[in-house]
Amino acid sequence: MAFSALLILGALVVWIARRWSWSTSAVILTLSLATPVVSLGLTLAFAGQDFTALLLAMTGIFPPMLLFVGLTTYNLLDMGVTFTAVDGRTLPKRARVLLYFGMLLLVLACMLFLSNERIAGTNQSYQDVQGLINSLFALSALSLGIPYVVWMVWKRREMLTGAEQEFAGPPRLPWLGRIPAPAWITVSLALACACACVLAGILVWLN
């Protein structure tokens, strides 16, 4: 609600100042669509959960930690292609391959060890790693994510909305332009209330 109020206030200020443009409307639309997802992610992180852990716990397909290990391995494999493809005087290509392979084995061993660590008394999985992941996500989103979004809005708007020539031209569906503005406002308010009710229902269900 706080982010939505700030977006509405910012839109009113821009409109009153007569600086409304296609680029500004696209930025506000992008932020309004991304805000509920980020807010829900932060709420779950502070509650000690995340999207994947919640979905996997509901379905019971496989442990969430196994997915974390798999995604970490995939990211390391993807990063190794760029790292080992470069040859240098300090780190030649052959040394880079061995260094990367050793780092991959070390990370995999650490992840598998942490995912299989259990409490001796209850034989339950040790959850401190999951709490660490959620804490790092919440900390990075607040301390790095918000300043980064402000910087993109100020300096790199095309990173949020795409190139201006892609959406500043004539609409692809001309009949949408014949719909009056009050109808769009009514539909947007109805959708906003529906999304707020769904989000509130999810938070109440989690609590």
N, C-alpha and C positions, 0 to 999 in steps of 0.2 A: 504493500500500500504506500509506503514511503517513496519508493522509486517511481511508482505510477503518479503520485502527486507531484513529484519533481518534474517528470516528463510533461504533465499537463501544464504546470506553471511555466516551464520553459517554452512550450508551444505557444502559450498565450503571450508571453513576453516577445517572442519573435514575431508573432502576428501583429501585435500592437505597434512594434517598432517598424513594421512594413518591410521586414527582411525575409518574408516567406518566399521560398523557392522550391523547385523540384528537388534539389539536393537536400535542403533542410527537411522537407517532408519525408524523404526516403530515409534519412538518418533517424528521425523520430519514430517512424514506423518500424525500422530495424531494431531499435532499442526497446520499443514496446513489446515486440515479439520475443526478444531474447530475455527480457527481465524476468518473466515468470519462471523460465527454466533455470536461470542462475539462482534466483531466490529459493526455489525448491531444492536445488543442489546444496546451497549453503545451509538451509534448514535441516536437511538430512545429515549433513556433515556435522553440524553442532549437536545433533541428536545421536551421533555415533553410528550412522548408517550411510549408505550411498545407493545410487540407482541400481547398479548391478547386483549388489548384495541383497537389496530388497526384492528384486525380481527373482533372483536365484533362490532366495529363501522361500518365496511363495511357490515356485515351481518345483524346487528340489531336484533340479537336473544334475548339478555337480556343485562342489563347494566354491564359494566366491574367491577364496584364496587361489584356487587352481586357475581361475580365469585371470587373476592378477599376474600370476607367474607366466601364463601363456602370452598375455599382452606385453609384459616386460621383455620376454624373449623375442617376440616379434619386433618390437622397437629396436632392440639391440642388433638384431639381424639386419634390419633396414638401415641402421646407422653405420654398420660395418662396411656396407658396399661403398659408401663415400669415403670412409676413412682409409680403407685398404687399396682404393684405386689410385691414390696419389703417391708419388715417389718423391722423396726428399733426401737431402744430404745428411741431416741429423737422424731421421728415421726412414731408412729405405723401405721399399715395398715389402721385402721378405720379412723384415722385422715388424712391420705394421700388421701383417697377417698373423704372426705368432702372438704379438701383443694383444690383438683383438680377440683371438681364439682363447687365450688365457683369461682375459677379462670376462668373456662370455661364460666360460666354465665356472669362474668364481662367483659371478652373479647368480647363475642357475643353482649352484650348490647352496648359496646363502638363502635364496628364495625357497627352495625345496626344504631346507632345514627349518626355516621359520614356519612354513605352511604345515609341517608335520609335528611341530612342537606341541605337546599336550601337558595338561595339568595332571600330576601323578594321582591326586586324590579322586578326581572326578572323571578322568580320561577324556575331558573336553578340550577342544582346540584352544590354544593360547591366543587371545584376541587383542593383545597389545599392539600387534602389527597393524591390524585393521583400524584401531584407534589412532595410531600414528599417521596412517594414510589419510584418514578423514581430517585430522588436525592440520596436516600439511596442505590439503586441498583448501580448507577454509582460510588458512593463513595466507596462502598464495593468492586466492581470489580477492581477499580484502586488501592486502598490501601491494600486490602487483597488478591484479586484474583491473581494479577500478582506475588507477592512474593510467594504465595502458589504454583503456576505453576512452578516457578523457583526451589522451594524446591523439588517438585515432579520429575522434570527433573534431579536434582542433586542427590537425595537420594532415591526416590521411583518411578523408571521408570515403574515398573510393574503395578502401579496404572493407568498409561496412556495407556499402550500397552498390559497388561496381562502378564502372565508368559512367559519367553523366550522359554521354551520347547514347547509352543503351536504354535509358528510361526517359530521356527528355524529348524524344521524338513523338510522332503521333501514336495514339494507343492502338494496340493490336485488335481490340474489340471496340469499334466505334460506338456501339449501342450503349456501352457503359457510360459514356459521356453524356447521354441524354437523361440519365437518372438524376433527379434533383438532389441538391446537397442535403436538405433535411432528411431525406430517406437514408443517405449514407450515415448521417449522424445517429439516426435511430438504430440502424443495424449495428453500428459499432458499439453503441451503448449496450444493446442487448447481448452482443457477443462478449463484451467486457464483464457484464454481470454474470453471464454463464460461466466464463472462465474463472472468475473469482469464487463462485460457488463450488466449482469442481476442486479448485485448489484448497479451499477451506475444508471441504469434505475429506480430502486426502490427509490434511494435517490433523483433523479431528480423529480420523481412523488410525493414524500413526500413534497418537497419544492415548 
